[in-house]
Amino acid sequence: MRTTTIIVIILFLFASVFLVMFAVKLKSSGTKTEINLETGSSVRVSENSTSTATGAESTENTDQANTTTGAESTESTAQNNTSTSLTEEVKSSQIEKIEVYLDGTRDGGGILLGEAKYGLLSPETAALYGDKFANSGYSLSWTNTAYNFTPGSVHSIYVYAFIPKYGWDYLRQQVIIPGERTMSPNIKFIIDTPANGSTISTDTNIGGWAVNTAVPDSPGISGIEFFADGPKGFGKQLGAASLGASRPDVAQAINNDAYTNSGFNYLLKVSSFEPGTDHTIYAYANSTTGESQDLVMDIKAAGQKKAENSIISAESNFAAEISKGTVEIKGWAVGKDLFKENIAAGPKKDFSVKKIVFTSLKSGNEDIFTINIDGSGLTQLTDNPTNDMYPQVSPDGKKILYTSDINGTWQIMIMNFDGTDKKELTNGRYRSGYPTMSFDGKYIFYEVYLDNNWELFKINSDGSSPVRLTFNPAGDDWHPVAHPFEFKILFESGAVGSEDIYFMDINGSNITKISDYSIRKRTPCISKDGKYIAFAGFDQNTSSIYVMNSDGGDVKRLTNNQGSDTHPSISPDNGLIAFDSDFSGNSEIYMMNFDGSGLVKLTDIPGDDWGPVFLYQE
């Protein structure tokens, strides 16, 4: 037994020595054993033979592969993290929910009607902006069980859109309840100040007078109360007026000295409203006999409204149903960041047709012509025996809107881009001119001269349903230009010598001055991507072409000619600016690069040529 144990130990030691010697030899001969990953068997490779080089390359490649795989893995992980981050960023900048309020803002006493379903299919939005915007619809079904809507009363619907990155935006849309408004035959109720539509920048007195003619021995008024943004029972109560102010003029006009103290005053706090927002004030005069009379007055709080990060639209056909019971309030809303990525990201460069449309006296009276941007192909489109002028091109480049002097009065016309199929859209007794079409093709905005003043109007694109948008007796509101992808209008406003540039919503609300640059600014235009505005800046007897950002910043002067450079137009690809100028004699059409370089004279026709606009087609 002892002998067997000794033999086992000796064999074990011998095997160990043999293995050590074999390992040393293997290392010194440059051979190694690798595992075939496909078969699972081991393979010996010599580094000193042809196979050695291959083995070295294999080893190096393996190391590189491992390194690369690690880097790619790290990069891939980073990309995935970035992707996740971008996804969250996209989510945070898109509309998350829609809420609807009645007769007041979300934080200002509005009545919550509910949260709408959002993300519904909206064929209108898809048709306007493309399939990426197709699921932008919202809908809210609201059943009225608590409110009595008076026939003829005016209410406001507030549609709020919430974007996590930016907060809440809203659309305010007025609703007139069908029916005739009840008027008191005895109460005379007048607000003298402020004027309807006024902008208030400080606490403002609402002053006027009220009498009940059925009460002969006193004004007969028991109280006057005010509400904001909705009628009594709906809007936010502001307070009551102080009565008894002396108004001998009222007593004299009505011929009753008992009405001498019929005046009232109420101090409206401007701090009640957010800067730059529009509001409606509802005033109620209550009499000692139980009768009541109401007045409605629109105001705007001075200041800059916070930037809007969404575009919201609401259908208006629910007005007839809102007082009956269940009503559906619906429309669509999109975040502006999605616009920046898909619509306003940059103008398209590939256009098959590049022309300029303009007014010319070549034929002896003003007519509409086109010319290629290289100066060739002059073509006359109108031959009216009177004057045709102020052409504007539809968003798709297929139609031309213009002003025609018909029977001595300007009217709005539309024709195909080649001059065929001319149609008259207006037929009013006041001069109507300078038409421009909304980006969705639904509306035409234009200027009307009435009461010795230019004001802005809106009609449907077929010429129906004219609506007055501005009420500004202190200055002209004219030269409108539709925004290329938002429901806004760019226009010129102000008394002669102090004109400036403004934006407003297509319903006439949210009028905002966008530039305080200290020169007269006239005939503005806006680039296709909405980023730039060009205008004619006047300095005494000369005018030059300027360009600025659409928020009024970074104003740059592009021309400096001795004469009048006016009516600028920016090409749809932001490459060129056309304008008219008389610095060489007659007014002619000129074109230059967007930065003012490369000035080219396009026309040299007897008689004036003016008012150029680009007509580009894809």
PEGI-V423519 format. One record per residue. N is the residue number from 1. RES is the residue in one small letter. PSI is psi in degrees with one decimal (999 if undefined). OMEGA is omega in whole degrees, 0 to 359 (NA if undefined). NEAR is the number of other C-alpha atoms within 12 Angstrom. Layout:
# PEGI-V423519
<<N/RES/PSI/OMEGA/NEAR> <N/RES/PSI/OMEGA/NEAR>>
This chain:
# PEGI-V423519
<<1/m/-45.0/179/7> <2/r/-37.3/180/8> <3/t/-39.0/180/9> <4/t/-41.0/181/10> <5/t/-43.4/180/11> <6/i/-38.5/181/12> <7/i/-41.7/180/13> <8/v/-43.7/180/14> <9/i/-42.7/181/14> <10/i/-42.5/179/14> <11/l/-38.3/180/14> <12/f/-43.4/179/14> <13/l/-40.6/180/14> <14/f/-43.6/179/14> <15/a/-38.3/180/14> <16/s/-45.3/179/14> <17/v/-40.8/181/14> <18/f/-43.6/180/14> <19/l/-40.1/179/14> <20/v/-43.8/180/14> <21/m/-38.5/180/14> <22/f/-40.3/180/15> <23/a/-41.5/179/17> <24/v/-43.2/180/15> <25/k/-40.7/181/14> <26/l/-41.8/180/18> <27/k/-42.2/183/17> <28/s/-27.7/181/14> <29/s/-4.2/176/17> <30/g/17.0/178/21> <31/t/154.1/177/24> <32/k/161.0/180/24> <33/t/128.1/178/18> <34/e/158.7/179/18> <35/i/125.2/175/13> <36/n/115.5/186/12> <37/l/-19.6/181/9> <38/e/-41.6/184/9> <39/t/-21.9/183/9> <40/g/-2.9/181/9> <41/s/161.9/179/11> <42/s/147.8/181/13> <43/v/130.7/176/17> <44/r/134.3/181/20> <45/v/131.3/177/27> <46/s/128.9/181/22> <47/e/-9.4/183/23> <48/n/-0.3/180/16> <49/s/-177.2/176/15> <50/t/-39.4/178/12> <51/s/-27.4/179/19> <52/t/-46.4/180/20> <53/a/-43.4/179/18> <54/t/-39.6/179/17> <55/g/-41.2/179/24> <56/a/-46.2/179/22> <57/e/-39.5/180/17> <58/s/-42.7/180/18> <59/t/-46.2/181/19> <60/e/-44.8/180/15> <61/n/-38.0/179/16> <62/t/-43.7/179/16> <63/d/-45.0/179/14> <64/q/-43.0/180/16> <65/a/-42.9/179/16> <66/n/-41.7/180/15> <67/t/-47.7/181/14> <68/t/-44.5/180/16> <69/t/-39.6/179/16> <70/g/-43.3/180/15> <71/a/-45.3/181/15> <72/e/-38.1/180/16> <73/s/-44.0/179/16> <74/t/-45.1/181/14> <75/e/-42.8/180/15> <76/s/-41.7/178/16> <77/t/-42.0/179/16> <78/a/-42.3/179/15> <79/q/-41.3/178/16> <80/n/-41.4/178/15> <81/n/-41.7/178/16> <82/t/-44.4/179/15> <83/s/-44.3/179/15> <84/t/-42.6/179/15> <85/s/-44.9/180/15> <86/l/-39.5/179/15> <87/t/-44.7/179/15> <88/e/-36.9/178/15> <89/e/-43.9/178/19> <90/v/-45.1/179/22> <91/k/-41.9/184/21> <92/s/-16.5/182/22> <93/s/9.5/178/29> <94/q/161.3/184/35> <95/i/129.6/181/39> <96/e/-37.4/180/30> <97/k/162.3/181/36> <98/i/130.8/173/44> <99/e/147.7/183/38> <100/v/131.6/180/42> <101/y/155.3/179/37> <102/l/129.6/170/40> <103/d/48.0/174/41> <104/g/158.0/180/40> <105/t/168.8/183/38> <106/r/-38.7/181/31> <107/d/9.2/184/18> <108/g/32.2/174/26> <109/g/7.9/179/24> <110/g/152.0/180/32> <111/i/116.8/180/30> <112/l/119.0/176/27> <113/l/-21.4/176/33> <114/g/173.6/175/27> <115/e/127.2/182/24> <116/a/155.5/169/31> <117/k/129.6/181/28> <118/y/153.2/182/31> <119/g/16.7/180/25> <120/l/156.5/178/25> <121/l/130.0/179/23> <122/s/93.8/179/28> <123/p/-33.7/180/19> <124/e/-45.9/180/25> <125/t/-40.0/178/29> <126/a/-40.0/180/21> <127/a/-34.7/181/18> <128/l/-45.2/192/28> <129/y/-14.3/181/28> <130/g/170.4/187/18> <131/d/-25.6/180/17> <132/k/-18.4/182/22> <133/f/9.6/189/32> <134/a/-36.7/183/23> <135/n/57.0/183/26> <136/s/8.6/183/41> <137/g/156.6/174/33> <138/y/159.2/180/37> <139/s/137.0/176/33> <140/l/124.2/175/30> <141/s/117.6/184/22> <142/w/129.8/178/29> <143/t/121.8/181/18> <144/n/117.4/176/21> <145/t/-2.3/189/14> <146/a/-10.7/189/15> <147/y/141.4/179/20> <148/n/111.7/180/18> <149/f/121.3/181/31> <150/t/132.2/178/24> <151/p/135.6/179/23> <152/g/-4.6/181/21> <153/s/155.2/183/32> <154/v/127.1/179/37> <155/h/169.0/179/40> <156/s/133.3/173/36> <157/i/131.0/177/39> <158/y/116.3/177/41> <159/v/115.1/183/45> <160/y/134.7/175/44> <161/a/130.9/181/44> <162/f/123.8/174/34> <163/i/118.2/185/31> <164/p/-38.8/183/21> <165/k/-30.4/189/22> <166/y/-23.6/184/23> <167/g/-149.4/187/23> <168/w/135.6/166/32> <169/d/158.1/178/37> <170/y/155.5/171/40> <171/l/131.9/176/40> <172/r/122.2/181/38> <173/q/124.0/182/39> <174/q/146.7/181/32> <175/v/126.3/177/31> <176/i/120.7/181/27> <177/i/131.0/181/26> <178/p/148.0/179/21> <179/g/172.4/182/15> <180/e/133.2/177/12> <181/r/134.3/180/17> <182/t/127.0/180/16> <183/m/137.5/177/20> <184/s/130.7/179/23> <185/p/-14.6/187/14> <186/n/-28.2/186/25> <187/i/127.6/172/33> <188/k/122.2/189/33> <189/f/117.7/184/35> <190/i/132.5/169/29> <191/i/119.3/181/32> <192/d/-41.1/183/21> <193/t/146.1/352/25> <194/p/167.1/178/27> <195/a/149.2/177/24> <196/n/131.8/181/26> <197/g/6.3/183/27> <198/s/152.4/171/29> <199/t/126.5/182/31> <200/i/132.1/180/32> <201/s/-15.5/177/24> <202/t/172.2/174/20> <203/d/130.6/191/18> <204/t/136.0/179/24> <205/n/126.9/169/22> <206/i/111.1/185/37> <207/g/150.5/179/31> <208/g/-150.5/180/33> <209/w/160.2/179/41> <210/a/136.9/176/47> <211/v/153.1/172/46> <212/n/106.1/185/34> <213/t/-10.7/175/29> <214/a/-10.7/178/21> <215/v/106.7/188/23> <216/p/-19.9/188/21> <217/d/7.5/176/19> <218/s/167.7/177/26> <219/p/-24.6/175/40> <220/g/20.1/180/35> <221/i/124.7/182/39> <222/s/-20.7/179/29> <223/g/155.2/176/35> <224/i/123.1/183/41> <225/e/155.0/187/36> <226/f/142.3/177/37> <227/f/153.1/180/38> <228/a/130.1/167/41> <229/d/4.0/176/45> <230/g/156.7/180/45> <231/p/171.4/176/39> <232/k/133.1/185/34> <233/g/-10.7/180/27> <234/f/-54.9/184/32> <235/g/174.0/180/35> <236/k/126.5/180/31> <237/q/128.7/181/27> <238/l/-42.9/182/31> <239/g/-172.7/182/25> <240/a/150.0/180/24> <241/a/155.7/170/32> <242/s/135.1/184/27> <243/l/168.0/172/31> <244/g/7.9/178/28> <245/a/143.2/184/22> <246/s/125.2/176/24> <247/r/72.2/179/28> <248/p/-25.4/178/20> <249/d/-35.5/178/20> <250/v/-45.3/179/27> <251/a/-39.6/180/25> <252/q/-40.5/182/16> <253/a/-37.9/181/13> <254/i/-11.2/179/21> <255/n/48.2/177/14> <256/n/109.1/182/23> <257/d/-16.9/179/21> <258/a/-13.3/181/27> <259/y/14.4/182/34> <260/t/-38.9/182/29> <261/n/47.9/183/29> <262/s/3.4/182/44> <263/g/160.3/177/38> <264/f/160.5/178/35> <265/n/141.3/175/33> <266/y/128.8/180/32> <267/l/110.8/180/24> <268/l/120.6/182/31> <269/k/121.0/179/19> <270/v/-23.6/179/27> <271/s/-9.3/178/21> <272/s/-12.6/187/31> <273/f/149.1/175/34> <274/e/144.7/179/23> <275/p/139.9/174/24> <276/g/9.4/184/27> <277/t/152.6/180/36> <278/d/143.3/183/43> <279/h/159.1/175/41> <280/t/129.6/178/37> <281/i/127.3/178/42> <282/y/123.3/181/37> <283/a/137.4/181/42> <284/y/123.8/173/39> <285/a/115.4/181/44> <286/n/134.5/185/31> <287/s/165.3/179/30> <288/t/-13.0/179/23> <289/t/1.5/179/22> <290/g/-6.5/177/18> <291/e/160.2/180/26> <292/s/148.9/176/30> <293/q/139.3/183/32> <294/d/154.2/175/34> <295/l/152.2/179/36> <296/v/132.9/183/30> <297/m/132.2/178/31> <298/d/139.4/175/32> <299/i/166.9/173/33> <300/k/135.3/176/36> <301/a/129.2/181/32> <302/a/159.7/178/28> <303/g/179.1/183/23> <304/q/122.9/176/23> <305/k/145.2/180/24> <306/k/149.0/183/18> <307/a/137.1/178/19> <308/e/134.2/182/25> <309/n/12.2/177/32> <310/s/159.7/174/38> <311/i/123.9/186/37> <312/i/137.1/177/37> <313/s/141.8/178/36> <314/a/136.9/174/37> <315/e/148.3/185/26> <316/s/4.3/186/22> <317/n/6.3/178/19> <318/f/-3.1/184/28> <319/a/-38.8/183/31> <320/a/-17.3/184/22> <321/e/-15.1/192/23> <322/i/-26.6/182/34> <323/s/-1.4/187/29> <324/k/-20.6/183/22> <325/g/-110.8/181/19> <326/t/132.3/181/19> <327/v/144.5/176/23> <328/e/122.4/177/29> <329/i/118.4/186/39> <330/k/166.6/180/35> <331/g/-146.2/179/37> <332/w/160.2/179/39> <333/a/138.9/178/48> <334/v/147.5/175/46> <335/g/142.5/183/40> <336/k/-25.1/178/30> <337/d/-36.4/177/26> <338/l/-34.3/175/28> <339/f/-45.1/182/28> <340/k/-35.9/182/23> <341/e/-33.2/192/18> <342/n/-25.3/182/21> <343/i/-50.9/185/27> <344/a/13.9/182/25> <345/a/-30.3/179/18> <346/g/146.8/181/20> <347/p/149.3/178/26> <348/k/147.8/184/21> <349/k/-19.0/187/18> <350/d/101.8/178/12> <351/f/132.7/181/18> <352/s/-25.2/180/13> <353/v/126.9/179/25> <354/k/102.4/182/29> <355/k/169.6/171/35> <356/i/131.9/176/49> <357/v/138.7/183/50> <358/f/170.6/177/50> <359/t/136.4/181/45> <360/s/148.5/174/40> <361/l/15.7/184/31> <362/k/-38.8/184/28> <363/s/2.3/181/25> <364/g/-25.5/169/19> <365/n/171.9/186/23> <366/e/126.0/177/32> <367/d/166.0/180/36> <368/i/131.0/179/45> <369/f/161.5/168/42> <370/t/157.4/177/41> <371/i/144.2/175/35> <372/n/156.6/185/26> <373/i/-8.2/173/32> <374/d/6.0/178/20> <375/g/-1.3/180/22> <376/s/171.8/170/15> <377/g/37.8/178/18> <378/l/126.0/185/25> <379/t/130.4/177/25> <380/q/129.7/183/26> <381/l/-28.4/180/33> <382/t/152.3/178/39> <383/d/33.8/177/26> <384/n/134.6/181/23> <385/p/-18.3/173/17> <386/t/-140.0/189/22> <387/n/137.1/171/31> <388/d/132.8/189/43> <389/m/-178.5/177/42> <390/y/58.3/178/42> <391/p/146.6/170/48> <392/q/148.5/185/49> <393/v/138.7/178/45> <394/s/159.3/184/37> <395/p/-31.4/180/34> <396/d/0.0/179/26> <397/g/9.4/185/31> <398/k/-16.7/183/25> <399/k/154.8/174/32> <400/i/122.8/172/44> <401/l/146.7/178/50> <402/y/172.8/180/50> <403/t/133.0/180/44> <404/s/135.8/179/40> <405/d/94.5/184/31> <406/i/118.4/181/26> <407/n/35.2/176/16> <408/g/-0.3/181/18> <409/t/129.6/179/22> <410/w/137.9/175/32> <411/q/159.8/181/35> <412/i/131.9/180/45> <413/m/160.6/174/44> <414/i/144.8/178/41> <415/m/166.7/172/29> <416/n/161.3/184/24> <417/f/-18.7/179/37> <418/d/6.8/177/26> <419/g/-1.0/181/27> <420/t/165.1/172/17> <421/d/58.0/178/17> <422/k/135.2/180/24> <423/k/139.8/176/23> <424/e/127.7/183/24> <425/l/-25.6/177/33> <426/t/155.2/179/38> <427/n/47.8/182/25> <428/g/174.0/181/23> <429/r/-7.8/178/16> <430/y/152.1/177/25> <431/r/128.7/179/31> <432/s/127.3/185/43> <433/g/-179.8/174/42> <434/y/57.2/184/44> <435/p/151.9/175/46> <436/t/143.2/186/49> <437/m/139.0/177/44> <438/s/155.7/187/35> <439/f/-25.9/180/32> <440/d/0.1/177/26> <441/g/7.3/185/29> <442/k/-31.2/189/24> <443/y/156.2/172/34> <444/i/130.3/178/48> <445/f/144.0/184/53> <446/y/169.7/180/51> <447/e/145.5/179/41> <448/v/135.1/179/40> <449/y/108.9/178/31> <450/l/144.9/182/22> <451/d/41.9/178/15> <452/n/36.6/185/15> <453/n/144.3/176/25> <454/w/130.6/176/35> <455/e/161.3/182/37> <456/l/140.9/180/43> <457/f/165.9/176/41> <458/k/139.2/171/41> <459/i/160.7/170/31> <460/n/158.7/186/24> <461/s/-12.7/175/30> <462/d/3.9/178/21> <463/g/0.1/183/28> <464/s/164.6/171/19> <465/s/63.3/176/17> <466/p/138.4/179/25> <467/v/130.0/177/23> <468/r/133.8/185/25> <469/l/-32.3/183/31> <470/t/150.1/179/41> <471/f/85.2/188/29> <472/n/82.1/182/28> <473/p/-15.1/183/21> <474/a/-11.9/181/19> <475/g/167.2/180/24> <476/d/138.5/169/32> <477/d/113.4/187/44> <478/w/-174.3/181/40> <479/h/57.6/181/42> <480/p/150.8/174/45> <481/v/123.6/180/54> <482/a/140.5/176/41> <483/h/144.0/186/39> <484/p/-19.9/178/35> <485/f/10.8/176/32> <486/e/161.2/180/36> <487/f/63.9/182/33> <488/k/161.0/178/36> <489/i/130.5/170/46> <490/l/136.8/180/48> <491/f/169.8/179/48> <492/e/138.4/181/42> <493/s/148.1/175/40> <494/g/161.1/174/26> <495/a/157.6/181/20> <496/v/125.9/180/18> <497/g/-10.4/181/19> <498/s/33.8/182/23> <499/e/145.4/177/33> <500/d/179.3/186/36> <501/i/136.8/185/43> <502/y/158.3/165/41> <503/f/152.3/166/39> <504/m/160.0/175/34> <505/d/161.4/186/34> <506/i/-7.8/174/39> <507/n/6.4/178/29> <508/g/-1.5/182/34> <509/s/173.7/176/33> <510/n/47.9/177/39> <511/i/123.6/186/37> <512/t/124.4/175/36> <513/k/130.6/187/28> <514/i/-1.9/181/31> <515/s/139.7/175/33> <516/d/21.7/178/20> <517/y/131.5/197/25> <518/s/54.0/169/16> <519/i/163.7/174/25> <520/r/130.1/181/31> <521/k/124.0/188/43> <522/r/163.1/176/43> <523/t/62.9/182/42> <524/p/160.5/169/45> <525/c/161.8/183/50> <526/i/144.9/182/43> <527/s/160.5/184/39> <528/k/-29.9/180/36> <529/d/1.9/177/30> <530/g/8.2/186/34> <531/k/-26.4/188/29> <532/y/150.6/175/38> <533/i/130.1/173/46> <534/a/149.1/181/51> <535/f/166.1/175/50> <536/a/117.6/179/42> <537/g/125.9/187/42> <538/f/135.3/175/33> <539/d/97.4/185/23> <540/q/-113.0/186/14> <541/n/4.1/179/14> <542/t/159.0/175/22> <543/s/149.3/182/33> <544/s/163.2/178/37> <545/i/129.7/178/46> <546/y/159.2/172/43> <547/v/146.4/178/41> <548/m/167.8/173/33> <549/n/158.4/185/22> <550/s/-9.4/173/29> <551/d/6.2/178/26> <552/g/-2.7/182/29> <553/g/166.5/174/18> <554/d/58.0/181/19> <555/v/130.3/180/26> <556/k/135.6/176/24> <557/r/128.7/184/25> <558/l/-29.2/180/32> <559/t/157.5/180/38> <560/n/58.3/183/24> <561/n/158.8/176/23> <562/q/90.6/183/18> <563/g/-155.4/183/26> <564/s/114.8/171/32> <565/d/116.8/187/43> <566/t/177.8/175/42> <567/h/60.3/178/46> <568/p/153.4/175/45> <569/s/132.8/180/48> <570/i/130.5/180/40> <571/s/151.6/183/41> <572/p/-19.4/178/40> <573/d/10.8/180/30> <574/n/17.6/183/29> <575/g/-29.1/190/26> <576/l/157.8/170/34> <577/i/126.0/175/44> <578/a/152.1/178/50> <579/f/170.8/174/50> <580/d/150.8/182/47> <581/s/148.0/179/39> <582/d/17.9/186/27> <583/f/-16.4/179/23> <584/s/9.8/181/19> <585/g/-111.2/174/19> <586/n/159.5/173/23> <587/s/125.4/180/33> <588/e/166.3/179/36> <589/i/130.1/179/48> <590/y/159.7/178/42> <591/m/144.2/179/41> <592/m/166.6/174/29> <593/n/163.8/185/23> <594/f/-26.2/180/32> <595/d/4.4/179/24> <596/g/-5.5/180/27> <597/s/170.1/172/17> <598/g/42.4/182/17> <599/l/131.1/181/23> <600/v/135.7/175/23> <601/k/119.3/185/24> <602/l/-33.6/182/32> <603/t/151.5/174/40> <604/d/66.4/189/27> <605/i/138.0/174/23> <606/p/133.3/186/16> <607/g/162.2/185/22> <608/d/141.5/171/30> <609/d/131.6/186/41> <610/w/171.4/176/42> <611/g/49.7/183/44> <612/p/146.3/169/46> <613/v/148.2/181/51> <614/f/139.8/173/47> <615/l/98.7/179/39> <616/y/140.9/175/35> <617/q/142.4/180/24> <618/e/999/NA/18>>
